[in-house]
Amino acid sequence: MGADFFLEEVRNVAKNYKDIFVDDYHIDAFAMYLIQHPEKYDVIVTTNMFGDILSDEAAGLVGGLGFAPGLNIGEDFAIAQAAHGSAPSIAGKNMANPIAEILSASLMTNWLAKKE
């Protein structure tokens, strides 16, 4: 299964939602578009590797990785985590900024409330 299968499935699902615009881009071009016009994109559907790269890039638009929450949503489950990971090199040094984890927990709480 490759990118063609992924894109085909996204387009199949999108047929059920006429008010949603779907387009596809080469990742390098889209990375530039995201920097130039971040307000144009409400949801970005991508493969795991490109999603990870774009989420790190988008974090730079809001102040850096320490401010970027993350919520990976599946059909039945979700995982909340800060975009930057655990940062073990600063563990125990009283210098980590918890805002990304707090915002991630907020995203999860909101998702759980809507799921019920």
C-alpha positions as CSV (number, residue, x, y, z in Angstrom):
1,M,0.0,0.0,0.0
2,G,1.4,3.3,-1.0
3,A,0.6,6.9,-1.3
4,D,-1.8,6.3,-4.2
5,F,-4.0,4.0,-2.0
6,F,-3.9,6.5,0.8
7,L,-5.0,9.4,-1.5
8,E,-7.7,7.2,-3.1
9,E,-9.2,6.4,0.3
10,V,-9.1,10.1,1.4
11,R,-11.0,11.0,-1.7
12,N,-13.5,8.2,-1.2
13,V,-14.3,9.4,2.3
14,A,-14.4,13.1,1.2
15,K,-17.3,12.2,-1.3
16,N,-19.5,12.0,1.8
17,Y,-18.7,15.5,2.8
18,K,-19.5,18.0,0.0
19,D,-18.5,21.1,2.1
20,I,-14.9,19.8,2.6
21,F,-12.3,20.8,0.0
22,V,-9.7,18.1,-0.7
23,D,-6.5,18.6,-2.6
24,D,-3.1,16.9,-2.7
25,Y,0.3,18.4,-2.8
26,H,3.9,17.3,-3.0
27,I,5.2,17.5,0.6
28,D,8.0,20.0,-0.1
29,A,5.6,22.4,-1.8
30,F,3.0,22.0,0.9
31,A,5.6,22.7,3.6
32,M,6.1,26.1,2.0
33,Y,2.3,26.7,1.6
34,L,1.8,25.9,5.3
35,I,4.4,28.5,6.3
36,Q,3.0,31.1,3.9
37,H,-0.7,30.7,4.6
38,P,-1.3,28.6,7.7
39,E,-4.8,30.0,8.2
40,K,-5.9,28.2,5.0
41,Y,-5.6,24.7,6.5
42,D,-8.0,23.4,9.2
43,V,-7.2,19.7,8.8
44,I,-4.2,18.1,7.1
45,V,-4.5,14.4,6.3
46,T,-1.1,12.8,5.7
47,T,1.0,9.8,6.3
48,N,2.8,9.4,9.6
49,M,6.2,10.5,8.5
50,F,5.0,13.6,6.6
51,G,2.6,14.4,9.5
52,D,5.4,14.3,11.9
53,I,7.5,16.7,9.8
54,L,4.7,19.1,9.2
55,S,3.6,19.2,12.9
56,D,7.2,20.1,13.9
57,E,7.2,22.8,11.2
58,A,3.8,24.1,12.3
59,A,5.1,24.2,15.9
60,G,7.6,26.8,14.8
61,L,4.7,29.1,13.7
62,V,3.4,29.2,17.3
63,G,6.6,29.6,19.2
64,G,8.4,26.3,19.0
65,L,7.9,22.6,19.9
66,G,7.4,23.4,23.6
67,F,4.1,25.1,22.8
68,A,2.7,22.5,20.3
69,P,0.0,20.1,21.5
70,G,-0.8,17.0,19.5
71,L,-3.8,14.7,19.2
72,N,-3.7,11.7,16.9
73,I,-7.3,10.6,16.2
74,G,-8.5,7.3,14.9
75,E,-12.0,6.0,14.4
76,D,-12.3,4.7,18.0
77,F,-9.2,5.8,19.8
78,A,-7.0,8.9,20.2
79,I,-3.5,9.6,21.6
80,A,-2.6,13.0,23.1
81,Q,1.0,14.0,23.3
82,A,3.2,17.1,22.9
83,A,4.7,17.4,19.5
84,H,8.2,17.5,20.9
85,G,8.3,14.2,22.8
86,S,9.6,13.5,26.2
87,A,12.9,15.6,26.1
88,P,14.9,13.2,28.4
89,S,18.0,15.4,28.2
90,I,16.3,18.0,30.5
91,A,14.5,15.6,32.8
92,G,14.8,16.6,36.5
93,K,16.4,20.0,35.7
94,N,13.2,22.0,36.5
95,M,13.4,23.7,33.1
96,A,10.7,21.9,31.0
97,N,7.7,23.9,29.8
98,P,4.6,21.9,30.5
99,I,2.2,23.9,28.2
100,A,2.3,21.5,25.3
101,E,1.3,18.6,27.6
102,I,-1.4,20.7,29.2
103,L,-2.8,21.7,25.8
104,S,-2.6,18.1,24.6
105,A,-4.6,17.0,27.7
106,S,-7.2,19.7,26.8
107,L,-7.5,18.4,23.2
108,M,-8.0,14.8,24.6
109,T,-10.6,16.0,27.0
110,N,-12.5,17.9,24.3
111,W,-12.3,14.8,22.0
112,L,-13.6,12.5,24.7
113,A,-16.5,14.9,25.4
114,K,-17.5,14.9,21.7
115,K,-17.1,11.1,21.4
116,E,-19.8,10.4,24.1
